[in-house]
Amino acid sequence: MDIQDPDNEVGSLQFSPALKGLRVDAESYSWSEDYVDFLFKIDAPAKPADKHENLAIFNKLELGLWELLAELQQQMTNSGEQLLMRQVLDRPVINFEEHAVLFPWLPWPDRKTFFDAESHFSELESQFDLASLLAGQLKDGLSLSLGVIRVVPKEVQTIDVQKGGAIAISRQDAIGLGFELARFELVSLSFEEGSIFPTARVRRRILAGAMAILGLPFIGTELSIAIGRIHKANAIASQVEKAPKDPLILLYCGARLSFDELRKNTERSFDYNEKGISPQERACRIAAEQIGLGIALHTDLIVDGKLGPQTLGHERRYGEFRHVPGKNQSPFLRGALSQEFQPPTER
């Protein structure tokens, strides 16, 4: 399918001064990043080593990914609309005047959300041998944008794209007057040996607050729980920031000791006894444990990445507190620590 390049739209790229921007600095919010694998079933071509038939497979794959991502955007919009209709005692649970700034990604009357598809598969096609069987071919280490979910003023004009998504007539208006809610990148593509089923791994970067709110069905008391979850997450983030940290360990570990990174940790992330890890990695894992111990036990344990009597004593106290063995060798203690950075409703 031919997709017009919005940057070349005739007469459409003049910035529209009459339109009011949403004035949302999305980068100031917390972002969540994860990876999603999509497995596609595609009919085997009559000539598996034919370049033109293999090109058709790539086109179907691109359209399939757009369709899935546009569907995600629509689900989020539907959830937002349900939320705006929620009432208690004939009064809206949330309203534009009080909550539009707090929840700018909701479908308020002055804005709209759409999946802005981007086409980069021509770059991908050049990295596969299209004149051979695709089965068994793999390309990773990619960073090809599939598109973004944008929130823009409702006056910004868009054109629907086949199979899902849309393109803003004026790209400048979409970028300058709105903000990104989510971004998707293809990071790897593989065709399993002996099959024509491609697996696409997509990196999803999305506003954490939007995912927490729009990922719920919002029935009964779940709205208040979701809003409370955001406040609790902010409280944990504040505790992480206030934990007394040695400047040297910050130099070693950097962003790994931030709330956004610590909340992604798994049980293994605290295993400083794992064989084969470097001294620096061991220090960072000890430091992450020290932050979790200090938060759970409400102490000012110094975060220095060094294993000493204070940290070992905290491990014993923490074991009693959480009813798990009080040693780092215990996966139960490490698993409990990984939950200290999650709001209570997510534990």
N, C-alpha and C positions, 0 to 999 in steps of 0.2 A: 504493500500500500504506500502511496506517496504521501509524505507528511510535509507540509509547507514549513519552511524555516521562519519562525515568527520575526526574526531579526530582519527579514527581507520583505515583510508585509508592506505594500505600497501605501503611503499616507497614513499608516497606523501607529508609527512610532513617535509621533509628537507627544510629549508629556501632556497630560490633561490637567491643567491647573484648576479647572472647575471642580474636579473630584477631590474629596477630602480623604487623606490617608488615614489608616487605622492607628498609626503612631504606636506600634507595638515593637519593643526591642526584644525579639524572641531569644536572642543569645544570652540575655540576662536570666533566663529560666534554666532549670535543671533539665538535662537531656538524658534519655535512655538509649542505649545502643545494643543491639543484639543481632543474631544471624538466623535466617530462616532458609530451610531447604525446600525447594519446590520440585517435585517429580512429575514430569509430563509424559503422557502416553501419546505417541505420535505414530500414525500409520507408516509402516515400512514402505519406502519408495520402491517402485518397480525396478529401478536401476540404482542400487545402493551406492555405487561409485560415480554417479552422474552429478556433475557440478551444479547444474540447474535444479535438479531435484533436491540436492542438499541445501541449496540456497533457499528453496521454498520451506524447508524444515526450519531454518533460522528465522524466516519471516513469521511462520506460525508460532514459534517460541516467543518472539518478541511481543506479538499481539496477545499471546496467552498470559505473559507476565503483566502487561498493561491491564488486561481484564481483571486479573487477581488484585492488583494494587488499587485499581479504581473501585473494585468491590469493597476493599477495606475502607477506602475513603467514604463510600456511601454508608457503610455500617456505622462508622463514627458519626456521620451527619445524622443518621436516623436515631442513634442513641442520644445525641445532643438535642434533637427535636423532642424526644420523649421527656428528657429532663426539663426542658423549658415549659412543657405542658403540665408538669407535676404540680399539684395544688394540695394544700393543707388548710382545712376550714375555708374553702373557696378563695384562698389567696395563693399566688404563685410561691413556690419554695424559693426560687431565686428570681431576680428581676434585673433589667438592663441597667438601671441607675446605680444599683448597689454592687452588682456582680460582673459587669462587662469587663472591668479592668482586671479583676481577679481571674476570670475565665475567658480570655479573649478568643479562644478557639471554638467556643460554642456558636451555633448558627443563629446569632442575633439578627434582628430584622435589617440591620444596616450592612450586612456582609454575607458572603457566600464562600463555600469551600469546594475546591475541585482538584482532581489529580491532573497535574501538568506533565504529560508524557514527554519523554526525551528519547530520541533515536540515536543510538551509538552502535547498533549491531553491525554496521558496515565495517567499523574498526575491528569488531570481534571476528567477523567472517575471514578476514585476512590472516588470522592466527590459527586457522584450522585448515587441514588439507581436504578441500571440498571435492577433489577428484578421486578420493579414496573413501573406503568405508568409514563412517563417523564412529561406529562402535569401537570403544577402546580409546578414543581421543579425549584428552583432558587439557584444560587451560585454567590455571589458578593464578593468584597474584594480580587479579584484575581490579580495576576501579572505574567501571563504566556506569555512568548515571542512567537510571531507568526513568527517573522523574521525581517530582516532589508533590506533596499535598500542600496547596497554598490556600490561605485565607485572605480574601481581598474584599474591597468595598463592592456592594452588590451592583454598582453601575459599571464595573469593569466587564467588558464584553468578552465572551469566550465562544469557541467553536468546538462542538463535540467531535471526538475522534472515534473511529470505528473500534468496536469491542471495549470501549471504556476510556474515561479520561477526557481531557479537553485541552485546548491551547488558547491562551489569551491573545486577542487580536493585537493588543499593545503589550509587548513584553515589559516595556518600561513601567507602564502603569501597574502591572501585576507585581513586579519586584519592588518598585518604589513606594507603592501605596499599601501593599499588604505585607504578609510575612509567611515564612515557611513553618508548617506544622510538622512535617516529616519529610525525610529524604531517603531514597532507596538507591543502592548501588549493587551492580552485579560484581561479585568478587571471584566466582569460579563457575565453570561450566564443564560438565563431564558427560560423556556418553558411555554407559556401562558396556563392558565387554560382552559380546554375544547378544546385544539388544539395540534398539533404537530409542530407548527411553532416556531423554536427557535430564540431568539433575542440575538445577540452577541454585547456587547459594547466593542469597541476597543479604546485604548488610542494611539493617533498618535503623535509622536515627530519628527518634520521635520525642516530642516534648513529654517529659515524664508525667507532668500533671495532667495532660490531656489523655494519656493512656490510662492513668488511674481513674479518671472520671468517666471517659467515654467507653471504657472496657467493661462497665457494669450495667446490668439491666435496669437499675434504679426502680426497684419496687420495694414497698414497705419502708424500712428505715435505712436502706442501703445508701441513700444519698448522704445522710448525715455521717454515716460511717466513712464514706469516701472522702468527704471534706475533712473529717477528723483525721483521716490517714495522712492527708497532705500536711496538716499542722504538726502531727507527730513526727513525720519524716523531717520537717524543718527543724524540730527540736533536736532530733538525733544529729542532724548536720551541724547544728550549733555546738553540740557537745564535742563532736569530732574536731571542729575548728578550735575549740578552747582547750583541748587536751595539751598539756605542756610537752612540747617536742624539742628535742635537742637539735640545734641547727645542722649538725653533721648528718643526722639521719634523714633530715629533709633534703639535704644535698644528694644523699644516696638514693632515696626512694621517690622523692618528688610527688607527682600526682597520685601515686599508688596509695598515699595516706589521706587522700581527699575522700569525702563522703560518697561522691558519685562512683569512685572506684571501689571503696570498701564494701559498698552494698552489693557489688557483683561477686564478692568473694565466696568461694565454696569451702567446704571442710578442709580440702587439701591446701588452700591458700594460707592456712595457719600452721601447717606441719613443718616446723623448723628442724625436725629430726630426719627429714627425708634424705635418703642417701643420694649423693651426686650433685646436690645444689651448691652453688658458689657461696662464699662467705657473705657477699653482698646480698644475695637472695635470702640467706638465712636471717640476716639482720632485718631485712624488710618484713619478713614473716613474723619475727619476734615483735617488731614495732606494731604491726597490725594487731597482733594479739594483745599487746599492752594497751592500745586504744580501746579495744573491746572490753578488756577487764576493767579498765578505769570507768567506762560508761556504766557497765553492769553493776559494779560495786560502789559507784559514786565516790571514787577516790581520785587523788591527783597523782596517780602513778606516772612517773617520768617516762616518756616515750623516747628511748634512746637506742633501741635495737640490740641491747645487751642483756644477756640472761644472768640475773643475779638473785640474791635472796628476796628482794622485794617482789620481783616478777613471779618467782616460784611460790612465794607465800600467797600471792594473789591467785595463782592457779589453784592452790589447795582450797582457799576460801570460795572461789568460784565454783569448784566442784561440789562443795557443800550446798552452795546457793542454788545450783541448778540440778542437784541430785545426780551428778555424773562423777566418774573418777577424776580426781584433782591433779591430773598430769597431762601434759601436752601429747604424750604418746597415745592417749585415748581419742579415738575418732568421735566419741560422743561429746567430749569436751570441745573439740574443734568444731564439730557440727553446731553445737549450741552457740559458740562464738560467732559463727557466720550469721546467726539470726539476730545478734545484738544490733545489727545495722539496718534491720527491717522494722517498720512500724508494727506494733503488737498484733494488729488485725491480719498481717500477712505471715505471721509465724505459725 
